[in-house]
Amino acid sequence: MSGTHEGIDVGYVAKLACIDLTDEEKALFQGQLDQVLHYVEQLNELDVADVEPTAHAIPVFNVFRKDELGASLPHDAVVANAPSATDGQIRVPKIIDQ
């Protein structure tokens, strides 16, 4: 595993994932992986002692509307819009789950 970062070998991971890579692809992906891991190591050097842990970079709030009663479509309009209807009921394809 020489030339790998932190012992992660692209060839070994590709074998586990049943992915055939050429030697050129292994070299290319290994270099890219090494660059990513090197960047992560740089992030680990930052002092984050005074930073509050969060799940998101910016505050996230629910944007749901209130669940209030409101006007509905008239029954006849709904049935008229259905692709198939009988006796005021919407017909749907029969689904048998086995």
N, C-alpha and C positions, 0 to 999 in steps of 0.2 A: 504494500500500500504506500509505497514511496511517492512523494509528490502530492499526497492528499492532505487535506486540512482536517484536523481533529479526528483522523482515522476514518472519514467517510469516503468510501471508494465508489465512484459512479458505476464502474463495471460490476461490482458486487450487488449494488442496489438494482441495477438493470436486470441482472440474473434473477434476483428475487422476484422482480415484477414481470418476469418472462418477456423482457424486451430485448431484441437483438440489436446491438449497436456495433457499428464499425469501430475500428481503432481510432479513426479520425473523430467520430462522434464522441467517443469516450474522452478523448483528449480535450475536445471543445467544451463538453459539458462539465468535465472535471475543473477546467479553468474557470468557468462561470460559477460553479458551486464554491470554489475557493474564494472568489471575489465576494460573493454574498456573505460567506462566513466571516471573512476578514472585516467587512462592513459591520456585521453584528458585533464582532469583538470591539470595534471602535465605539459602538453604542454602549457597550458594557462599561466603558471607561468614564461615562458621564456620571456626575454626582446628582443623584435623584433623591437624596435623603429628604428634602423638603417638598417633594412633589407628591401630591395626593394620588393614590392609585385610582384609575378610572377604567371603565369598559369602553368609553368613547373619547375621542379627542375633544369634542365639543359637547355641551349638555344636550341631551335628547329628551324631548317631552312627547307624550302621546298627543296626537292631533285628532282624536276621535270626536265626532260630534255627539251631543247628548242624545240618548235614546228616548225620543219623544214621539208620541202619536202624531201622525200627520195624514194628509190626504193620500188615499190610495187610488189606483186606477180602478175604474168601474169593471165589474166582473165581465160584462159583455165585451168590453174593449180588450180585455186580456184574452178571452176565449176567441175573439175574432182575429187576434194576432197570432194564435197558435197554428202550427203547420197542419194539425189534424185535431178535430174536436167532434164529440158526439154527445148529444143531450146536455149541453152546457158544461161538459167536462173535457179537459185537455187529454188527448190520447198520446201515449208514449210507447216506444217500442218495448216489447216484452224482454226482460233480462232474466235469464236463469243462471244462477251462480252455483257451480258444482264443485 
